[in-house]
């Protein structure tokens, strides 16, 4: 049975799509059968644009599972929260449909990297938050943070939110693709890492530099997948 990890971010546009792709590329290089999936994609039509980026980072073509919609069963046009984007099309997100897709992928792969939509408290339906869906599946959480000003507060709130739902925090990916002062970048990293250790004995913090999808840097994510 596949090991499933849930990728979330401290905000929208924080780099979790790049992080998911790079994590999958790392596992792929280790010889594992790995695939990415997405709970729901908003703001596009057809195949999920985040899944397309994952495959580019992994250096592979779109898979049959992508084309058939298994890796992202819900795609909505409105660039909004999933529940609202679904409502705009007079539809509703059924968590069982997502779980069925993940179960099908689990029969074929060793690892599944599931990218969420936005942060942990984004509603998938009117009464179901992303964190509660992930927690119900016992998926370890990987949090994508940032070196930009304000990330300490947002990151530690996300860590506390995950811990409050008894989620295992596998790690924090610290996206350093930011124009902020190097002193802020270094200090924020230190504070996030120190406080992360209060919530998880095994969670690690890994730096993610600026990504060129044609030349993915060699990053060791082994500690996240222990």
Residue frames relative to the residue before (quaternion, step in Angstrom):
aa qw qx qy qz dx dy dz
X 1.0000 0.0000 0.0000 0.0000 0.00 0.00 0.00
X 0.5192 -0.6731 0.4390 0.2910 3.54 -0.94 0.89
X 0.3750 -0.6554 0.5999 0.2645 3.52 -1.30 0.49
X 0.1687 -0.8041 0.5676 0.0524 3.55 -0.76 1.09
X 0.0628 -0.7774 0.6256 0.0161 3.57 -0.95 0.96
X 0.2807 -0.7740 0.5525 0.1298 3.54 -1.00 0.91
X 0.2071 -0.7853 0.5775 0.0839 3.56 -0.73 1.15
X 0.0456 0.7781 -0.6253 0.0381 3.54 -0.85 1.00
X 0.2984 -0.7501 0.5601 0.1859 3.55 -1.28 0.24
X 0.5478 -0.6123 0.4485 0.3518 3.55 -1.24 0.37
X 0.7815 0.0417 -0.0186 0.6222 3.57 1.30 -0.18
X 0.5989 -0.5153 0.4450 0.4217 3.55 -1.31 0.03
X 0.8203 0.2243 -0.1684 0.4984 3.59 -1.06 0.72
X 0.4082 0.7418 -0.4444 0.2928 3.57 1.15 0.58
X 0.6253 -0.5639 0.3314 0.4258 3.59 1.27 -0.23
X 0.3790 0.7583 -0.4775 0.2308 3.60 1.17 0.25
X 0.5937 0.5562 -0.3774 0.4425 3.61 1.13 -0.51
X 0.6471 0.4899 -0.3097 0.4953 3.58 0.99 -0.82
X 0.6484 0.5264 -0.3202 0.4471 3.57 0.95 -0.88
X 0.6479 0.5184 -0.3223 0.4556 3.59 0.93 -0.88
X 0.6671 0.5068 -0.2997 0.4564 3.56 0.95 -0.86
X 0.6730 0.4907 -0.2937 0.4690 3.57 0.96 -0.88
X 0.6214 0.5284 -0.3390 0.4688 3.59 1.02 -0.73
X 0.6626 0.4944 -0.3029 0.4740 3.57 0.94 -0.88
X 0.6358 0.5267 -0.3281 0.4591 3.58 1.00 -0.81
X 0.6255 0.5376 -0.3303 0.4590 3.59 1.04 -0.78
X 0.6841 0.4740 -0.2884 0.4734 3.59 0.83 -0.96
X 0.6127 0.5541 -0.3313 0.4559 3.55 1.09 -0.75
X 0.6654 0.4992 -0.2932 0.4713 3.57 0.99 -0.85
X 0.6487 0.5077 -0.3099 0.4747 3.57 1.21 -0.52
X 0.5878 -0.6197 0.3446 0.3895 3.56 1.30 0.05
X 0.5022 0.6568 -0.4255 0.3680 3.58 1.24 0.23
X 0.4296 -0.6202 0.5773 0.3121 3.54 -1.27 0.42
X 0.0981 0.8218 -0.5447 0.1352 3.56 -0.36 1.23
X 0.0074 -0.7742 0.6329 0.0016 3.53 -1.15 0.68
X 0.3193 -0.7051 0.5916 0.2257 3.55 -1.23 0.47
X 0.0761 -0.7637 0.6385 0.0569 3.52 -1.28 0.46
X 0.2048 -0.7619 0.5987 0.1380 3.55 -1.26 0.26
X 0.5263 -0.6507 0.4423 0.3226 3.57 -0.91 0.91
X 0.7623 -0.1755 0.1816 0.5959 3.53 0.84 -1.07
X 0.1991 -0.7622 0.6060 0.1105 3.57 -1.08 0.76
X 0.0713 -0.7794 0.6206 0.0486 3.55 -0.91 0.89
X 0.7567 0.4032 -0.2802 0.4317 3.54 -1.24 0.42
X 0.7512 0.2876 -0.2357 0.5454 3.60 1.09 0.52
X 0.3418 -0.7100 0.5731 0.2250 3.55 -1.34 0.08
X 0.7777 0.3415 -0.2405 0.4698 3.56 -1.23 0.43
X 0.8023 -0.1813 0.1750 0.5411 3.57 -0.95 -0.91
X 0.5912 -0.5988 0.4184 0.3419 3.56 -0.99 0.86
X 0.4238 -0.7153 0.4940 0.2543 3.58 -0.76 1.02
X 0.6138 0.5352 -0.3583 0.4567 3.61 1.13 -0.50
X 0.6218 0.5191 -0.3357 0.4809 3.59 1.04 -0.72
X 0.6235 0.5369 -0.3364 0.4581 3.59 1.00 -0.80
X 0.6678 0.4865 -0.3012 0.4761 3.60 0.96 -0.85
X 0.5868 0.5675 -0.3666 0.4463 3.60 1.02 -0.72
X 0.6973 0.4826 -0.2844 0.4472 3.57 0.81 -1.03
X 0.6207 0.5340 -0.3442 0.4595 3.59 1.05 -0.72
X 0.6601 0.4944 -0.3041 0.4769 3.57 0.95 -0.85
X 0.6759 0.4815 -0.2849 0.4797 3.57 1.04 -0.76
X 0.4172 -0.7352 0.4443 0.2967 3.58 1.26 -0.28
X 0.6074 0.5302 -0.3615 0.4683 3.57 1.13 0.64
X 0.5633 -0.5804 0.4641 0.3611 3.55 -1.29 0.31
X 0.6570 -0.4532 0.4000 0.4505 3.54 -1.29 0.13
X 0.3655 -0.7423 0.5287 0.1892 3.54 -1.03 0.86
X 0.6550 -0.4948 0.3775 0.4286 3.60 -1.19 0.34
X 0.6258 0.5486 -0.3279 0.4472 3.58 1.10 -0.73
X 0.6316 0.5161 -0.3271 0.4772 3.58 1.16 -0.60
X 0.6840 0.5046 -0.2808 0.4457 3.53 0.87 -1.00
X 0.7025 0.4517 -0.2654 0.4818 3.59 1.06 -0.74
X 0.5390 -0.6622 0.3800 0.3557 3.58 1.27 -0.18
X 0.4100 0.7226 -0.4772 0.2863 3.60 1.20 0.10
X 0.7039 0.4801 -0.2813 0.4415 3.60 0.92 -0.84
X 0.7780 0.0471 -0.0717 0.6224 3.58 1.25 -0.18
X 0.1608 -0.8616 0.4747 0.0798 3.58 0.18 1.27
X 0.7656 0.2776 -0.1764 0.5529 3.58 1.21 -0.31
X 0.0629 0.7657 -0.6346 0.0841 3.56 -0.77 1.13
X 0.0269 -0.8114 0.5828 -0.0363 3.56 -0.72 1.11
X 0.5485 -0.6655 0.4162 0.2882 3.55 -1.09 0.76
X 0.6755 0.5110 -0.3118 0.4305 3.59 0.89 -0.85
X 0.3304 -0.7447 0.5397 0.2121 3.64 -0.77 0.96
X 0.4003 0.6965 -0.4763 0.3575 3.54 0.33 1.29
X 0.7237 -0.3601 0.3259 0.4902 3.54 -1.32 -0.12
X 0.6340 -0.5863 0.3370 0.3750 3.61 -0.95 0.81
X 0.6688 0.5049 -0.3227 0.4400 3.60 0.85 -0.88
X 0.6858 0.4777 -0.2845 0.4697 3.57 1.02 -0.81
X 0.6317 0.5292 -0.3291 0.4611 3.57 1.03 -0.80
X 0.6408 0.5110 -0.3152 0.4784 3.57 1.05 -0.77
X 0.6588 0.5225 -0.3069 0.4459 3.57 0.92 -0.92
X 0.6202 0.5641 -0.3385 0.4272 3.58 1.05 -0.76
X 0.7255 0.3642 -0.2215 0.5403 3.57 1.22 -0.50
X 0.4637 -0.7059 0.4115 0.3426 3.55 1.34 0.35
X 0.5144 0.5909 -0.4349 0.4439 3.51 0.98 0.99
X 0.2147 -0.7502 0.6046 0.1599 3.55 -1.33 0.08
X 0.4320 -0.6843 0.5246 0.2645 3.56 -1.11 0.71
X 0.1744 -0.7715 0.6075 0.0727 3.55 -0.83 1.06
X 0.4049 -0.7425 0.4738 0.2455 3.63 -0.42 1.14
X 0.6148 0.5653 -0.3514 0.4232 3.59 1.08 -0.65
X 0.5968 0.5505 -0.3610 0.4587 3.59 1.12 -0.59
X 0.6474 0.5071 -0.3101 0.4770 3.59 0.98 -0.86
X 0.6745 0.4969 -0.2995 0.4565 3.57 0.87 -0.94
X 0.6222 0.5342 -0.3419 0.4589 3.58 1.02 -0.71
X 0.6416 0.5181 -0.3185 0.4674 3.58 1.01 -0.80
X 0.6614 0.4966 -0.3069 0.4709 3.59 0.93 -0.90
X 0.6363 0.5332 -0.3274 0.4513 3.59 1.00 -0.79
X 0.6453 0.5125 -0.3212 0.4668 3.58 0.98 -0.77
X 0.6569 0.4982 -0.3062 0.4759 3.57 1.01 -0.81
X 0.6284 0.5683 -0.3275 0.4183 3.57 1.06 -0.79
X 0.6195 0.5460 -0.3420 0.4485 3.58 1.19 -0.44
X 0.7539 0.4054 -0.1943 0.4791 3.58 1.22 -0.48
X 0.7877 0.3142 -0.1316 0.5134 3.58 1.17 -0.53
X 0.5126 -0.6342 0.4933 0.3028 3.54 -1.32 0.45
X 0.7939 0.1079 -0.0254 0.5979 3.55 1.07 -0.83
X 0.0829 -0.7532 0.6494 0.0640 3.54 -1.17 0.71
X 0.1608 -0.7592 0.6260 0.0767 3.56 -0.79 1.07
X 0.1184 -0.8176 0.5631 0.0227 3.57 -0.38 1.26
X 0.1926 -0.7839 0.5821 0.0980 3.57 -0.63 1.11
X 0.3456 -0.7396 0.5442 0.1935 3.53 -0.87 0.98
X 0.4616 -0.6239 0.5356 0.3328 3.54 -1.34 -0.19
X 0.8242 0.0056 -0.0380 0.5650 3.58 -0.46 1.17
X 0.7528 -0.3822 0.2869 0.4526 3.57 -1.08 -0.75
X 0.7677 -0.4044 0.2560 0.4261 3.54 -1.34 -0.07
X 0.7532 0.3885 -0.2188 0.4837 3.59 1.02 -0.70
X 0.3483 0.7010 -0.5286 0.3285 3.56 1.12 0.64
X 0.3691 -0.7447 0.5062 0.2302 3.63 -0.79 0.92
X 0.3162 -0.7211 0.5874 0.1871 3.55 -0.97 0.93
X 0.7533 0.0640 -0.0374 0.6535 3.54 1.16 -0.73
X 0.7439 -0.4020 0.2728 0.4590 3.56 -1.24 -0.07
X 0.8170 0.2019 -0.0892 0.5327 3.59 1.11 -0.60
X 0.6722 0.4479 -0.3067 0.5034 3.61 1.20 0.34
X 0.2217 -0.7763 0.5820 0.0971 3.53 -0.63 1.22
X 0.6468 -0.5350 0.3787 0.3899 3.55 -1.20 0.55
X 0.6567 0.5234 -0.3261 0.4340 3.60 0.92 -0.85
X 0.6651 0.4994 -0.3163 0.4563 3.59 0.96 -0.76
X 0.6126 0.5292 -0.3442 0.4756 3.56 1.12 -0.65
X 0.6851 0.4775 -0.2861 0.4698 3.59 0.87 -0.95
X 0.6506 0.5268 -0.3177 0.4453 3.58 0.97 -0.85
X 0.6360 0.5456 -0.3293 0.4352 3.58 1.01 -0.78
X 0.6973 0.4431 -0.2655 0.4970 3.57 1.18 -0.53
X 0.3746 -0.7397 0.4664 0.3082 3.60 1.32 -0.17
X 0.2968 0.7580 -0.5228 0.2532 3.57 1.02 0.79
X 0.4365 -0.6592 0.5360 0.2960 3.62 -0.88 0.86
X 0.3434 -0.7613 0.5275 0.1556 3.54 -1.04 0.89
X 0.0984 -0.7411 0.6609 0.0657 3.56 -1.06 0.85
X 0.1868 -0.8113 0.5507 0.0603 3.57 -0.61 1.18
X 0.2215 -0.7560 0.6017 0.1317 3.56 -0.86 0.98
X 0.1033 -0.7968 0.5954 -0.0004 3.52 -0.64 1.23
X 0.3162 -0.7384 0.5678 0.1801 3.55 -1.31 -0.20
X 0.4734 -0.6679 0.4961 0.2893 3.54 -1.26 0.42
X 0.4992 0.6761 -0.4335 0.3252 3.59 1.21 -0.04
X 0.6664 -0.5147 0.3669 0.3955 3.53 -1.25 0.51
X 0.7436 0.3585 -0.2922 0.4828 3.57 -0.86 1.00
X 0.5381 0.6687 -0.3958 0.3266 3.56 1.23 -0.30
X 0.5498 0.6072 -0.4162 0.3946 3.61 1.08 -0.51
X 0.6914 0.4807 -0.2758 0.4636 3.55 0.76 -1.06
X 0.7026 0.4756 -0.2791 0.4497 3.57 0.77 -1.01
X 0.6611 0.5114 -0.3109 0.4525 3.57 0.99 -0.81
X 0.7099 0.4555 -0.2790 0.4591 3.58 0.80 -0.96
X 0.5959 0.5285 -0.3695 0.4787 3.60 1.12 -0.49
X 0.6460 0.5105 -0.3194 0.4691 3.58 1.02 -0.79
X 0.6285 0.5268 -0.3253 0.4708 3.58 1.01 -0.83
X 0.6799 0.4845 -0.2953 0.4646 3.59 0.88 -0.93
X 0.6161 0.5464 -0.3428 0.4521 3.57 1.05 -0.74
X 0.6664 0.4936 -0.2955 0.4742 3.58 0.91 -0.93
X 0.6686 0.5024 -0.2996 0.4591 3.57 0.94 -0.90
X 0.6348 0.5475 -0.3332 0.4315 3.60 1.04 -0.71
X 0.6924 0.4167 -0.2643 0.5264 3.58 1.24 -0.45
X 0.4761 -0.6965 0.4087 0.3481 3.59 1.34 0.26
X 0.3313 0.7327 -0.5195 0.2890 3.56 1.07 0.75
X 0.4155 -0.6632 0.5541 0.2836 3.55 -1.10 0.65
X 0.2321 -0.7641 0.5885 0.1266 3.57 -0.77 1.05
X 0.2584 -0.8051 0.5186 0.1271 3.56 -0.38 1.25
X 0.7797 -0.2657 0.1781 0.5382 3.58 1.07 -0.60
X 0.3268 -0.6851 0.6089 0.2305 3.48 -1.43 0.10
X 0.1995 -0.7460 0.6242 0.1189 3.55 -0.93 0.93
X 0.2100 -0.8126 0.5402 0.0617 3.53 -0.54 1.27
X 0.2138 -0.8082 0.5428 0.0803 3.53 -0.21 1.37
X 0.1465 -0.8334 0.5312 0.0421 3.59 -0.39 1.26
X 0.4384 0.6791 -0.4685 0.3565 3.59 1.24 0.30
X 0.4266 0.6880 -0.4502 0.3769 3.53 0.45 1.27
X 0.4392 -0.7142 0.4799 0.2583 3.60 -1.05 0.70
X 0.4231 0.7389 -0.4550 0.2608 3.61 1.21 0.01
X 0.7072 -0.4567 0.3524 0.4088 3.51 -1.36 0.37
X 0.5243 -0.6515 0.4430 0.3232 3.63 -0.87 0.90
X 0.6173 0.5474 -0.3550 0.4396 3.59 1.06 -0.65
X 0.6352 0.5086 -0.3214 0.4843 3.59 1.06 -0.76
X 0.6334 0.5487 -0.3220 0.4406 3.56 0.96 -0.90
X 0.7060 0.4641 -0.2645 0.4650 3.58 0.85 -0.99
X 0.6843 0.4883 -0.2939 0.4549 3.57 0.90 -0.91
X 0.6329 0.5275 -0.3335 0.4582 3.59 0.97 -0.82
X 0.6320 0.5392 -0.3276 0.4501 3.55 0.99 -0.85
X 0.6661 0.5143 -0.3033 0.4471 3.58 0.89 -0.97
X 0.6858 0.4845 -0.2926 0.4574 3.57 0.88 -0.92
X 0.6424 0.5154 -0.3257 0.4642 3.58 0.96 -0.82
X 0.6775 0.4952 -0.3016 0.4526 3.57 0.86 -0.94
X 0.6556 0.5178 -0.3201 0.4467 3.60 0.92 -0.85
X 0.7094 0.4481 -0.2632 0.4761 3.58 0.91 -0.89
X 0.5613 0.5959 -0.3838 0.4273 3.57 1.15 -0.55
X 0.6491 0.5449 -0.3102 0.4307 3.55 1.02 -0.80
X 0.5823 0.5726 -0.3786 0.4356 3.61 1.21 -0.34
X 0.7489 0.4125 -0.1956 0.4803 3.57 1.15 -0.63
X 0.8099 0.0995 -0.0317 0.5771 3.59 1.15 -0.44
X 0.3812 -0.7305 0.5259 0.2108 3.55 -0.87 0.99
X 0.7673 0.3853 -0.1904 0.4760 3.57 1.13 -0.57
X 0.5223 0.6566 -0.4218 0.3438 3.61 1.18 -0.34
X 0.1350 -0.7859 0.6005 0.0600 3.54 -0.99 0.86
X 0.3219 -0.7133 0.5860 0.2104 3.54 -1.27 0.45
X 0.0521 -0.8049 0.5907 -0.0236 3.57 -0.75 1.10
X 0.4021 -0.7243 0.5117 0.2279 3.57 -0.88 0.95
X 0.1311 -0.7621 0.6302 0.0695 3.53 -1.11 0.82
X 0.2164 -0.7940 0.5546 0.1232 3.61 -0.37 1.18
X 0.7174 -0.3932 0.3221 0.4764 3.55 -1.30 -0.04
X 0.2843 -0.7993 0.5173 0.1126 3.53 -0.84 1.06
X 0.1085 -0.7152 0.6875 0.0638 3.51 -1.10 0.94
X 0.3636 -0.7875 0.4470 0.2185 3.57 -0.31 1.23
X 0.6298 0.5102 -0.3484 0.4708 3.59 1.23 -0.20
X 0.7815 0.1642 -0.0922 0.5948 3.58 1.27 -0.22
X 0.0931 -0.8399 0.5343 0.0193 3.56 0.41 1.28
X 0.4352 -0.7080 0.4847 0.2728 3.63 -0.77 0.97
X 0.5027 -0.6407 0.4967 0.3001 3.53 -1.22 0.55
X 0.0896 0.8003 -0.5795 0.1252 3.56 -0.22 1.30
X 0.3009 -0.7637 0.5466 0.1657 3.57 -0.87 0.97
X 0.0694 -0.8146 0.5757 -0.0091 3.56 -0.46 1.25
X 0.2635 0.8233 -0.4798 0.1499 3.58 1.25 0.26
X 0.6637 0.5335 -0.3201 0.4153 3.60 0.91 -0.86
X 0.6116 0.5543 -0.3533 0.4402 3.59 1.14 -0.57
X 0.7665 0.3777 -0.1859 0.4850 3.57 1.02 -0.80
X 0.2770 0.7720 -0.5238 0.2299 3.59 1.19 0.46
